[in-house]
Amino acid sequence: MIFLDVIWCGFRYGAGYTDYDVIGFYKLSHKQRVTMITRGKNDKIVKKLNKREYWHLFNNKSEFNEMFAKYIGREWILLNPNEDDLGKFREFVSKFHLFFAKPNDGQCGKGIQKIDIVNIDKILKDNNIKIEQEATIGEYTKEMLINDSGKLYDKKIKALYDYLIRNRLYLIEEPINQHEDMLRLNSSSVNTIRLVTVMNEKEEVTFMASFVRIGNGVNVVDNFNSGGMTAKLDIDTGKIIEDAINKEGKIFSEHPLTKTKIEGFQIPCFEEAKQMVIEACKLSKYVRYIGWDVAITKNGPILVEGNQFPGHDIYQVAEKIGKDDLGVWPKFKKALS
């Protein structure tokens, strides 16, 4: 019966087997099922509002940073694997000993590495990167020691640079110093808010969903698909209105490490974040259905990235849907009309 119901939901509601599991179609009435955003419906919205020839502006992180430079709020460089950018890299790490190295076309926080030059020896050892050292003969003077130490450091930086190029970690970014209130939630990663928007042809922006993503205290990213947890936000106030949940369906009333209570937590600078996103939407006339990832820093909100194919499951998780709860599809239909 379940197998037949999965097939039926695919034809009737555009729900794949993942939707059936994650959204919990197995426990929903027809009245509830028709109100859920499914993969089929989500695909149709993307196709209607987001022209494929402009997807690269969001898939490519450096292009995104350039397009929305006003709202990025941090320094970054892009390493070109076909050129010698060692000098550019060395100059960057002289300013920021701590930085993030990212795939320029990565998604869901996959492959991102947090690197601290202070611990470069450990980084090289952990990644089995060998450094050739010249043998020395005779007594060392102070000048010789300083000179050789400098040469060795340059070799280590070169080895680290080569490692990043080999692993396609071309985007190098200054770390985000998040607001002290967001640190109270979790300090192991930047805890971002996701604002999902639709902009019509009159350039009127509607917020379709809003939620916070919280790191689990272990990973350096907060992504739902990388072990993080999520909870809905009140779009008017910026307060968390429920307990958090991770992809395995575990509910958290407080963060497992910081013990900060989650429901009722106030996101700082929330109204400023919404206004920034509205302004950013106006720069994207050909991609009009976007999931914006926003960080709250000590100086206000900044953009982390934008997603031209926003996930639809993160705010429709089975464990959070009660027997009388409805989905967000009616809200989408209203915005699209």
Sequence and secondary structure as in RCSB ss.txt:
>XXXX:A:sequence
MIFLDVIWCGFRYGAGYTDYDVIGFYKLSHKQRVTMITRGKNDKIVKKLNKREYWHLFNNKSEFNEMFAKYIGRE
WILLNPNEDDLGKFREFVSKFHLFFAKPNDGQCGKGIQKIDIVNIDKILKDNNIKIEQEATIGEYTKEMLINDSG
KLYDKKIKALYDYLIRNRLYLIEEPINQHEDMLRLNSSSVNTIRLVTVMNEKEEVTFMASFVRIGNGVNVVDNFN
SGGMTAKLDIDTGKIIEDAINKEGKIFSEHPLTKTKIEGFQIPCFEEAKQMVIEACKLSKYVRYIGWDVAITKNG
PILVEGNQFPGHDIYQVAEKIGKDDLGVWPKFKKALS
>XXXX:A:secstr
 HHHHHHHHHHHH   HHHIIIIIGGG  HHHHTTS  HHHHHHHHHHHB GGGTHHHHSHHHHHHHTGGGT S 
EEE  TTS  HHHHHHHHHH SEEEEE TT  TTTT EEEEGGGHHHHHHHTT         S   HHHHHHHHH
HHHHHHHHHHHHHHHHTT  EEE    B HHHHHH SSS   EEEEEEE TT  EEEEEEEEEE  SSSS   GG
GT EEEEB TTT BB S EEETT  EESB TTT  B TT B TTHHHHHHHHHHHHTT SSB EEEEEEEEETTE
EEEEEEESS  SSTT  GGG  TT   SHHHHHHHH 
